[in-house]
Amino acid sequence: MAKGGIRRMFPGGNTSQGFYSFYDNIIPRKEAARLFILKGGPGVGKSTIIKQIANEMVERGYDVELMHCSSDSDSLDGVVIPAIRVAIIDGTAPHTVDPKYPGAVDEIINLGEFWDEEGIRSNRNEIMELAEMKSKFFERAYRYLRAAAEVYSDCEAIYNEALDEGRLNSATWEIIVDIFGKTPIPIRAGRQRHLFASAITPKGNISFLETVLTGKIYKLSADVGAGTDRILEKVHNAAVERGFSVECFHCALNPRRIDHLVIPELNVSITASNKFHDARLPVYREIDFGELLDDKNVKKYGEALRFNENVLDGLLNAAISSLNQAKSLHGRIENFYTPHMNFESIQRCSNSIRERIIKFAREITET
């Protein structure tokens, strides 16, 4: 049996607006067959359960979507098995997820049932002190990211002044016609799903673009802040208006901005390529944003752009350093929980979830 494929993404991110959650977009609740929400403290085995079940389903030939943690990209916050409409999610803070249709769709798996509460409470003061310190490092990281977003905005202002609106509109229209042709506007708009393909993590900027983009790829090559989101927003609107479901992957720094689009029904992707994210994949068509800019205007602000680039790099590095310190403190907190966990019971819990998911898969296959 051939193994299933893997797509990797982030359902949340460390951004200029703090921790930004798209966890409600992991799987549509009304369409899900089952959603398991794992609850419990740090180091209790949530990520391990998710990894075990993801690996099992891949071995059985099912495609999966792995949801990575932006505060530790080696850790998983969720897995989706699209073919059987089942997902498992870490529902603890800062990305708290609670049941919307308890019993009917989603349920809580409380891993706190498998710990020695008295043993954990014996380290109460140390846990609280480390948690406070960790919170302060996250706050510092977010302040650096807010400052970085302001510098980014200055780059955008410079490029907006240099952008040839006519050429931009023409390039956008050509892409829309090339993708959609004469597709009519239906009564119902398409659905949207919002996630991150990259994240600012303790290890730096981590991108999973190569696993996210698919099919015919349109590549928008540009300097940071050059305005690629303007094309992406128009193509996004055109797709939704024509009834196509769209996956929107947002900017790791400014989550209000779209950096990449995937339109699964058309097997089409559009990606903004710059120094922070550049997918190493075959491209159907590439648009160089440099050709849409007035060189004189860009050169006029050359010194400011170079300054901004240096400051942006410095602020991002400072934020990453703070995130790394927060991760280190989180590891120390985990050390107070791990010795007091009954991992044999947790493994039995994991096995039970796995068997239930396999049963869902069999039932769907038989119907």
Rosetta blueprint (number, residue, H / E / L):
1 M L
2 A L
3 K L
4 G L
5 G L
6 I E
7 R E
8 R E
9 M E
10 F E
11 P L
12 G E
13 G E
14 N E
15 T E
16 S L
17 Q L
18 G E
19 F E
20 Y E
21 S E
22 F L
23 Y H
24 D H
25 N H
26 I L
27 I L
28 P L
29 R L
30 K L
31 E L
32 A L
33 A L
34 R E
35 L E
36 F E
37 I E
38 L E
39 K E
40 G L
41 G L
42 P L
43 G L
44 V L
45 G L
46 K H
47 S H
48 T H
49 I H
50 I H
51 K H
52 Q H
53 I H
54 A H
55 N H
56 E H
57 M H
58 V H
59 E H
60 R L
61 G L
62 Y L
63 D L
64 V E
65 E E
66 L E
67 M E
68 H E
69 C E
70 S L
71 S L
72 D E
73 S E
74 D E
75 S E
76 L E
77 D E
78 G E
79 V E
80 V E
81 I E
82 P H
83 A H
84 I H
85 R L
86 V E
87 A E
88 I E
89 I E
90 D E
91 G L
92 T L
93 A L
94 P L
95 H L
96 T L
97 V L
98 D L
99 P L
100 K L
101 Y L
102 P E
103 G L
104 A L
105 V L
106 D E
107 E E
108 I E
109 I E
110 N E
111 L H
112 G H
113 E H
114 F H
115 W E
116 D L
117 E H
118 E H
119 G H
120 I H
121 R H
122 S L
123 N L
124 R H
125 N H
126 E H
127 I H
128 M H
129 E H
130 L H
131 A H
132 E H
133 M H
134 K H
135 S H
136 K H
137 F H
138 F H
139 E H
140 R H
141 A H
142 Y H
143 R H
144 Y H
145 L H
146 R H
147 A H
148 A H
149 A H
150 E H
151 V H
152 Y H
153 S H
154 D H
155 C H
156 E H
157 A H
158 I H
159 Y H
160 N H
161 E H
162 A H
163 L E
164 D L
165 E H
166 G H
167 R H
168 L H
169 N H
170 S H
171 A H
172 T H
173 W H
174 E H
175 I H
176 I H
177 V H
178 D H
179 I H
180 F H
181 G L
182 K L
183 T L
184 P L
185 I L
186 P L
187 I L
188 R L
189 A L
190 G L
191 R L
192 Q E
193 R E
194 H E
195 L E
196 F E
197 A L
198 S E
199 A E
200 I E
201 T E
202 P L
203 K L
204 G E
205 N E
206 I E
207 S E
208 F L
209 L H
210 E H
211 T H
212 V H
213 L L
214 T L
215 G L
216 K E
217 I E
218 Y E
219 K E
220 L E
221 S E
222 A L
223 D L
224 V L
225 G L
226 A L
227 G L
228 T H
229 D H
230 R H
231 I H
232 L H
233 E H
234 K H
235 V H
236 H H
237 N H
238 A H
239 A H
240 V H
241 E H
242 R L
243 G L
244 F L
245 S L
246 V E
247 E E
248 C E
249 F E
250 H E
251 C L
252 A L
253 L L
254 N L
255 P L
256 R L
257 R L
258 I E
259 D E
260 H E
261 L E
262 V E
263 I E
264 P H
265 E H
266 L H
267 N L
268 V E
269 S E
270 I E
271 T E
272 A E
273 S E
274 N E
275 K L
276 F L
277 H E
278 D L
279 A L
280 R L
281 L L
282 P L
283 V L
284 Y L
285 R E
286 E E
287 I E
288 D E
289 F H
290 G H
291 E H
292 L H
293 L E
294 D L
295 D H
296 K H
297 N H
298 V H
299 K H
300 K H
301 Y L
302 G H
303 E H
304 A H
305 L H
306 R H
307 F H
308 N H
309 E H
310 N H
311 V H
312 L H
313 D H
314 G H
315 L H
316 L H
317 N H
318 A H
319 A H
320 I H
321 S H
322 S H
323 L H
324 N H
325 Q H
326 A H
327 K H
328 S H
329 L H
330 H H
331 G H
332 R H
333 I H
334 E H
335 N H
336 F H
337 Y H
338 T H
339 P H
340 H H
341 M E
342 N L
343 F H
344 E H
345 S H
346 I H
347 Q H
348 R H
349 C H
350 S H
351 N H
352 S H
353 I H
354 R H
355 E H
356 R H
357 I H
358 I H
359 K H
360 F H
361 A H
362 R H
363 E H
364 I H
365 T H
366 E H
367 T L
